[in-house]
Amino acid sequence: MNIFLTLDYELFFGNPTGSVEKCILEPTERLLNISRKYGVGMTYFVDIGYLLAMEREMIHFPQLQHDYNLVVDQLHKIIAEGSDVQLHIHPHWEDCNYTPEGWNMITHLHYKLDDFPEEEIYPLVKRYKEKLEEIIGRKVNSFRAGGWCLQPFSKVEKAFQELGIKYDTTVFQGGKFSSEHYAFDFTSAPNKGRYQFQSVLTHENPEGYFTEIPIGGMKYHPLFYWQLYGWGRVRPSRHKMLGDGNFIAQPGRKQKHLTKSSWNHISMDGYFASKLKSATRKFAKSGRTDLVVIGHPKSMTEFSFERLERYIQAMQKKHEFLTFKDLPHAD
C-alpha cells in the first residue's frame, strides 16, 4: 500500500492566529528531522494565501518581511531535502489585514472558493498557484481545499483543469459537516484509495481528468475523545499542541464528539496519532491501494512526534511512503 504523509502548512484562523515560529517553522523543522532520519518524504500543502497576504501587508508592517523570508527559506529547504510542496488555498486571506496586535482574521466572507463568483475563481487560483510555483521553482499539480470545502466542484472544474491541477486530496470517508459559513459532505464518496472524477467531487467517473486520493477516514468512538481531552489535562507537556494560536470556534462540535461516534480523519495530529498503526493495518487488510494521512505542523505534540516515528519504523518495510510529486504529471 502507498502511504502519503501530508501536512497543511498554515497558521490558526481564530484569535489569536499564533506565531509563524510556533505554528509553522519549529514543528516543521522537527518533521524534516524525522524525514531525514528515516528517508521518508512528506507532502506540505502550503497555505499560499498567507504568503500573499504578508507580501501585501509588509508595505505597512516591515516586520512581515522577516516572517515571509523565514517561510520561503523553509519551503526551499523542504524541496531540497526531498519532501514535497503542493497547493492549499484558504481564500479568506483576501479579506484579512495585519494590525499592531497581529492578524485581523475575517473568515465569514470568503472562507471557501465557492464564496466567489465563478468568473473570479480562475484568476484567483491562477495567482495563488503561480506564486507558489515562483517560490519553489517548479510546477505543482495537487491540491487540498481549505476547510475541506470544495463543493460544488463544478464551479472550480474548468479553472482547475486549465491550470493543470490534476490531483486532489480533500475528501475523507464519512466526512460531513455544516455550519453557518461552510460545509462539506463526503458521505457518498467511493470507499477507495483513489478514483477519477470530473464535475462531482464524490462521484467516480473513469473518464474524468481529475484523480481523488482521499484522506483516510475512520469512525471514532466517544471514548477516544474523552481520552484525548483527558490526557490533554492530565499530561499537558506531552499532549499540548506546539502551535500557540486558536481554532475558529465551532459551537457544539466537542459535545457531539463526546456523546456519539463520528467520522474523522486518520491523522498524525496530537492524540489522533495513537490510531495510525491500527488504521493502517485495517486499510491494508482491506486491499486498499493508497492511504493519505493528514496532519498540521501547528497541531503536533510531543506525543504525536513520538508516535509518528514509531509508525514510520513499523510501516517502512511493509508499505511504500510516497509524496504527491511521485505521481504521474498532468498532460
Secondary structure, DSSP 8 states (H G I E B T S, - for coil): -EEEEEEEE---SSSS---HIIIIIHHHHHHHHHHHHHT---EEEEEHHHHHHHHHHTTT-THHHHHHHHHHHHHHHHHHTT-EEEEEE-GGGGG-EEETTEEE---SSSSSGGGS-HHHHHHHHHHHHHHHHHHHTS---EEEEGGG---STHHHHHHHHHTT--EE---BTT-EEE-SS-EEE-TTS--SS-EEESSSTTS--TT-SEEE--B-EEEE-HHHHHHHHHHHHH-HHHHS-S--S-----TTHHHHHHHS-EEEE-B-SGGGGGGHHHHHHHHHHTT-SEEEEB--GGG--HHHHHHHHHHHHHHTTTSEEE-GGGS----
